[in-house]
Amino acid sequence: MAVMDGAPTDRDLAAIGLLQDPVRRALYEHVVAAGGEVSRNQAAEAAGVGRGLAAFHLDKLVEAGLLEASFRRLSERRGPGAGRPAKLYRRAAGEVAASLPPRAYETAAHLLAETLEQTGADLELQAAARRAGVRAGRRQPREGGPAVERLLAARGYEPYRDGAALRLRNCHFANLSGEFPVLVCAMNLSLIEGLLEGIGEPPGRAVMDPAPGRCCVAITSKDNQD
C-alpha cells in the first residue's frame, strides 16, 4: 500500500497503531525476519503465545495491510486425508507511513531525482552519499555484535545472512528506485560504501547484486573481495 504525500489515511494510522501491541509487534517482526511464508504455528512459537491468539493477531495485521495471507498445503500428500491447506503469512508488498502534520518529502525526492538525472549529476550525488555514509558510520556505537550487521540493522536495511554474503531485505528507496533505478541504486551503493568506511570496514565489500524483493546492494565477506 503505497502512501502518497498528504494527510495520512485512517487506514495508515490504524495500521501503525496496531504495532503498539507487543504481541502483534512480535508476530509482525517474526514474519518480516523470516523473509517468506510463515505458518500460524511457527509465528505462535516465535512469539511465545498460543496458536489461537497468534491467528487472531495475524489476521488483524492482514486486515490492516501489514501482512498478506495465502493458503498452501505444507505436505506432499493429496486427496482424502491430506488435510486442509495451512494459512501462511508474509509481509505485504507495499508500505505504510504517516507524517503529522502532512509533509511532501516524497514529491520533493522525485523532483530532485528527476533534476539530477536530467542534468547528469550522478557522480556528484554519489560523492555526497559516500560522505554522508562515512559521517553516519563514524557515529555508530562500537559495541553490541558484528559491526556491519549492527550498523545496517540500525538503519533499517534488515540484513540477513545468505551463505557468505549479507543481503538486505529492505530497500530504503523503493519508490524512487523503481522510477530512477540507475541513479538511486548507485546512490545507495555509495551510501553503504561510506557506512562501511565510517566503521573501518573495506568499502569494496558493498557490491551491486539486485534481485526482486530486496535491496540492490549486498555485502560480501572480507575473503571474497577482489
C-alpha positions in Angstrom: 0.0 0.0 0.0 2.0 3.0 -1.2 1.5 6.2 0.7 1.1 9.4 -1.3 2.1 12.8 0.0 -0.6 14.4 2.0 -2.6 13.7 5.1 -2.2 10.1 6.4 -5.3 8.0 5.9 -7.3 6.4 8.7 -6.1 3.0 7.4 -2.4 4.0 7.7 -2.8 5.4 11.2 -4.8 2.3 12.3 -2.1 0.0 10.8 0.7 1.8 12.7 -1.4 1.8 15.9 -1.7 -2.0 15.7 2.0 -2.4 16.2 1.9 -0.8 19.6 0.5 -4.1 20.9 3.6 -6.1 22.0 2.2 -9.5 20.7 1.3 -8.1 17.3 4.6 -6.4 17.0 6.5 -9.6 17.9 4.4 -11.6 15.4 4.9 -9.0 12.7 8.7 -8.8 13.3 9.0 -12.6 13.1 7.2 -12.7 9.8 9.3 -9.9 8.4 12.6 -11.5 9.6 11.6 -14.9 8.1 11.7 -13.3 4.6 9.0 -15.6 3.3 5.8 -17.5 4.3 5.2 -18.3 8.0 2.6 -20.6 9.4 0.4 -19.8 12.4 2.2 -22.4 14.5 5.6 -21.0 13.6 4.6 -17.5 14.5 2.9 -18.5 17.7 6.0 -20.4 18.8 8.3 -17.5 18.0 6.1 -15.0 19.9 5.5 -17.3 22.8 1.7 -17.3 22.6 -1.0 -19.8 21.8 -1.9 -20.6 18.2 -5.4 -19.2 18.5 -4.1 -15.9 19.9 -1.5 -15.7 17.2 -4.1 -16.4 14.5 -6.3 -13.6 15.8 -3.4 -11.0 15.8 -2.0 -12.2 12.4 -5.4 -11.8 10.8 -5.7 -8.3 12.2 -2.3 -7.5 10.6 -3.6 -8.8 7.3 -6.8 -6.6 7.6 -4.5 -3.6 8.2 -2.5 -4.3 5.1 0.8 -5.0 7.0 0.8 -8.7 6.1 -0.6 -10.8 3.3 -2.1 -14.3 3.7 -2.2 -17.3 1.4 -3.2 -20.9 1.7 -1.0 -23.9 0.8 -0.6 -27.5 1.9 2.7 -28.0 3.7 2.9 -31.7 2.9 3.1 -33.5 -0.4 0.0 -35.6 0.4 -3.0 -35.0 -1.8 -6.6 -36.3 -1.9 -8.7 -37.6 1.0 -6.8 -37.4 4.3 -4.4 -34.8 3.1 -5.8 -32.2 5.5 -6.8 -28.6 4.9 -4.3 -26.1 3.4 -2.4 -24.1 6.0 -2.8 -20.4 6.2 0.5 -18.7 5.7 1.6 -15.1 6.2 4.3 -12.9 4.7 5.0 -9.2 4.8 2.8 -7.1 2.5 4.5 -5.7 -0.7 3.5 -2.1 -0.1 4.4 0.3 2.7 2.7 2.2 5.4 3.8 5.7 6.6 2.3 8.7 8.3 3.5 12.2 8.8 1.8 14.6 11.2 1.4 17.3 10.1 1.4 16.2 6.5 4.7 16.6 4.6 5.6 16.2 0.9 9.1 14.7 1.2 8.3 12.0 -1.5 7.3 14.7 -4.0 10.5 16.6 -3.3 12.6 13.5 -3.6 11.1 12.6 -7.0 11.6 16.2 -8.3 15.2 16.2 -7.1 15.9 12.8 -8.6 14.4 13.9 -11.9 16.5 17.0 -12.0 19.8 15.2 -11.1 19.1 12.6 -13.8 18.4 15.2 -16.4 21.5 17.3 -15.5 23.8 14.3 -15.3 24.8 15.0 -11.8 25.2 11.3 -10.9 28.8 11.5 -9.7 28.1 14.5 -7.5 25.2 12.6 -5.9 27.3 9.5 -5.3 30.1 11.6 -3.7 27.6 13.3 -1.4 26.0 9.9 -0.5 29.5 8.5 0.3 30.3 11.4 2.5 27.0 11.1 4.4 27.6 7.4 4.9 31.1 8.0 6.3 29.7 10.5 8.8 26.9 8.2 9.9 29.3 5.2 10.2 31.7 7.2 12.4 28.8 8.0 14.8 27.9 4.3 15.1 28.5 2.8 18.6 31.3 0.3 18.6 29.7 -2.4 20.8 26.8 -4.8 20.5 27.5 -7.5 17.9 29.0 -7.7 14.4 29.6 -4.1 13.4 28.4 -4.3 9.8 25.2 -6.1 10.7 24.5 -3.9 13.7 25.0 -0.8 11.5 22.7 -1.9 8.7 20.1 -3.2 11.1 20.1 0.1 13.0 19.5 2.0 9.7 16.5 -0.3 8.8 18.1 -2.3 6.0 17.1 -5.6 7.6 20.3 -7.5 6.9 20.3 -11.3 6.8 22.9 -14.0 6.1 22.9 -15.8 2.8 25.9 -18.0 2.7 29.0 -15.8 2.8 27.0 -12.7 1.8 25.0 -10.3 3.8 21.8 -9.3 2.0 19.3 -6.6 2.8 15.6 -7.2 2.8 14.5 -3.6 2.9 15.1 -1.2 0.1 15.1 2.3 1.7 14.4 4.0 -1.6 11.9 1.5 -3.2 9.6 4.0 -4.8 12.4 6.2 -6.1 14.5 3.3 -7.4 11.5 2.0 -9.4 11.4 5.2 -11.3 15.1 6.1 -11.3 16.9 2.8 -10.9 20.4 3.7 -12.2 20.5 7.0 -10.3 19.1 5.8 -7.0 20.8 2.4 -6.8 24.2 3.9 -7.5 23.5 6.5 -4.7 22.5 3.7 -2.3 25.7 1.7 -3.1 27.8 4.8 -2.4 25.9 5.4 0.8 26.6 1.9 2.0 30.2 2.1 0.9 30.5 5.2 3.1 28.9 3.5 6.0 31.4 0.7 5.8 34.3 3.1 5.5 33.0 5.0 8.5 33.2 2.0 10.8 36.6 0.9 9.4 35.4 -1.8 7.0 36.6 -2.1 3.4 34.1 -0.2 1.3 34.6 -2.7 -1.5 32.6 -5.3 0.5 29.5 -3.5 -0.8 28.5 -4.7 -4.3 25.6 -4.4 -6.6 23.5 -7.6 -6.6 19.9 -6.6 -7.5 17.0 -9.1 -7.2 13.3 -8.7 -6.8 12.0 -8.1 -3.2 15.3 -6.9 -1.7 17.8 -4.1 -1.7 20.1 -3.9 -4.7 23.3 -3.9 -2.6 24.8 -6.9 -0.9 27.8 -7.1 1.5 30.4 -9.7 0.6 32.7 -11.4 3.1 36.2 -10.0 3.5 37.6 -13.1 2.0 35.6 -12.7 -1.2 36.8 -9.3 -2.2 38.6 -8.8 -5.4 
